[in-house]
Amino acid sequence: MNDITHLKLKYVVRLVVERAETRPEGMPYVGLENIESRTGKLTGAQREGDGNEPDGVSTVNLFREGDVLFGKLRPYLAKGWQCTFDGACTTEALVLRPGFKINSAYLLKVLLSLEFIREVDATTFGSKMPRAEWEAIGNLEIPIPSLEKQREISARLDTETARLDALISEKQRLLNLLAEKRRAVIADFLTKGLNKDAPHRDSGIPWLGEILAHWQVKRLKFLAEVRGGITLGKDYGSQPLFEFPYLRVANVQDGFLDLSSVTTVMVPLSESENCALKDGDVLMNEGGDIDKLGRGCVWRMEIANCLHQNHVFCVRPFTVESEWLDLWTSSDAAKSYFESRAKRATNLASISAANIKELPVPLPPESEQISILQHVGFEIKKLNALTEATERTIALLQERRSALISAAVTGRLEVKNSAPMEASA
């Protein structure tokens, strides 16, 4: 496309700074969590009385239909939305109002393009919660074809991305089915064992149901020690301090560790000894979002001299296999227990160490535990392989989607009225 000019963003849109100290009554609210990454789709605005009101929101930005929101917090997430109604949003979203040289649909495509996101991300400040500001974003140049060409690009991209989104949704449904299968395998083996014809008995716990007759059910406190962790910001007076890595809730996922970002803390040696992790410890999250409640994995000394924060419980087994506890705490039955005992706030939940200690655990003899774990591990390995392959396919489809948008708005491909668009290398 030869009719493209390049102008700074601030010359074709107006930054809208219309704020309210409190969210106007009845007005829908859009947080960054309501905007999907890369797709420009809204997952649902929050309204008063629907049980999803934002927690602690005071000052908000106001927007109107036709504006475009762009998330300045962690911009690499590529969160943008073309407003389809009037409402309020988080102050972490810029409200951009297109001028006469650009329309909303095309503007959103530009904001979500790989090139633009990379340029914005390069301007961010702050390591833990990087954000960009309008002063830098507004000075970035964007491609501006004619309005007719903008409409043509937007229409063709909507068609092509809808096709890719349908494929992504199909793969996402497969991921959900694989996750359900994984939970079912765990529940089946950890309550019925390997011999499905063996006699069963009522566990005496309604949500647990029947277990094998020769199994026991014991509270977690009789099987393991539940240990608290480091409290950040504590004053240690004049004691000498030493630097140690520590695990946060974000590091402890459901069945695995995310060690891509591990922070450190300065504490006395005595404190480090009390909160040091040992091989075979089972990590369990105190809470946060409801999906984080009780989730965890087995610690295998992935990092030397590592501690854990007080929001991550360390469960140290003494009469049960670590992997058995790990699988059981990830089961639907255990999660139901955690949720029933959790302290809840808006969209958040937490569970105390006292309640974790009372978790009922079905317990076969040790040799049977090991045999069951081997069978479960084999089945889960197959499911994990399918899950990883599906996730790779989703990532490729998402890359394809982003590449199409970038190629279209930068003129690296010609937008045609019939044949599918092809991005050049």
Buried (B, 14 or more C-beta within 10 A) or exposed (E): BEEBEEEEBBBBBBEBEEEEEEBBEEBBBBBBBBBBBBBBEBEEBBBBEEEBBBEEBEEBBBBEEBBBBBBBBBBBBBBBBBBEEBBBBBBBBBBBBBEEBBBBBBBBBBBBBBBBBEBBBEBBEEEEEBBBEBEBBBEBEBBBBEEEBBBBBBBBBEEBBEEBBEBBEEBEEBBEEBEEBBBEBBBBBBBBBBEEEEEBEEBEEEEBEEBBEEBEEBEBBEBBEBBBBBEEEEEEEEEEBBEBBBBBBBBBBBBEBEEEEBBEBEBBEEBBEBBBBEEBBBBBBBBBEBEBBBBBBBBEEEBEEBBBBBBBBBBBBEEBBBBBBBBBBBBEBBBEBBBEBBEEEEBBBBBBBEBBBEBBBBBBEEEBBEBBBEEBEEBBEEBBEBBEEBBEBBEEBBEBBBBBBBBBBBBEBEBEEEEEBEBEE
